[in-house]
């Protein structure tokens, strides 16, 4: 699981780690932005059913929901859950 950010049109990339588990056996499969004049919030959803939010452009994330069910494209989460259970 990784989230990267570029602030120079893709010339350089920064791995965002504050508040996102580094060794989670899941994928982030949803990302959304809520924008308004003068600001925005970022939202991430993962295959373990957690939702994270950033109000500082991705500098840090907070878990705002948990165990809501897999956030996934179709059944993509199934092999990930099997792999995590086997560990």
C-alpha positions in Angstrom: 0.0 0.0 0.0 1.5 3.3 -1.0 0.4 6.8 -1.9 2.8 9.1 -3.8 2.6 12.8 -4.4 4.2 15.1 -6.9 4.2 18.9 -6.6 6.2 19.5 -9.8 4.2 17.9 -12.6 5.7 14.4 -12.0 9.4 15.3 -12.0 9.8 14.2 -8.4 7.7 11.9 -6.2 7.2 11.8 -2.5 6.0 8.7 -0.6 3.3 9.8 1.9 3.5 7.8 5.0 2.1 9.7 8.0 -1.1 8.0 9.1 -1.1 5.2 6.5 0.0 1.8 7.7 3.3 0.9 6.1 3.0 -2.9 6.2 -0.8 -3.3 5.7 -1.7 -6.5 3.7 -4.2 -4.5 1.7 -4.5 -2.2 -1.3 -5.8 1.3 -1.5 -8.4 1.0 -4.2 -10.3 4.3 -3.9 -9.2 7.9 -3.8 -11.4 10.9 -3.8 -11.1 14.6 -3.2 -13.7 17.0 -1.8 -12.9 20.5 -3.0 -14.3 23.9 -2.2 -13.1 27.5 -2.8 -9.9 27.8 -0.7 -9.4 24.2 0.3 -9.8 20.4 -0.2 -9.8 17.1 1.7 -8.4 13.8 0.4 -10.0 10.5 1.1 -8.5 7.0 0.6 -10.3 3.6 1.0 -8.6 0.2 1.3 -9.5 -3.4 0.8 -9.5 -3.9 4.6 -12.5 -1.5 4.9 -10.6 1.5 6.3 -11.1 5.1 5.2 -8.4 7.7 5.7 -8.7 11.5 5.3 -6.1 14.2 4.9 -6.9 17.9 5.4 -3.3 19.1 4.8 -2.6 18.0 1.2 -1.4 14.6 2.1 1.2 15.6 4.7 -0.7 13.4 7.2 -3.8 11.1 7.1 -6.2 10.1 9.9 -8.3 6.9 9.9 -11.9 8.1 9.9 -13.7 4.8 9.3 -12.9 1.2 9.8 -14.4 -2.2 9.2 -17.0 -0.9 6.7 -16.3 -3.8 4.4 -13.8 -4.1 1.6 -13.5 -1.1 -0.7 -12.5 -2.8 -3.9 -13.0 -3.1 -7.6 -15.2 -6.2 -7.8 -13.7 -9.1 -5.9 -10.2 -7.9 -6.1 -9.9 -8.0 -2.3 -10.5 -11.8 -2.0 -6.9 -12.9 -2.9 -5.5 -10.2 -0.5 -7.6 -11.5 2.4 -6.5 -15.1 1.6 -2.9 -14.1 1.7 -3.3 -12.2 5.0 -5.1 -15.2 6.5 -2.2 -17.5 5.5 0.4 -15.4 7.3 
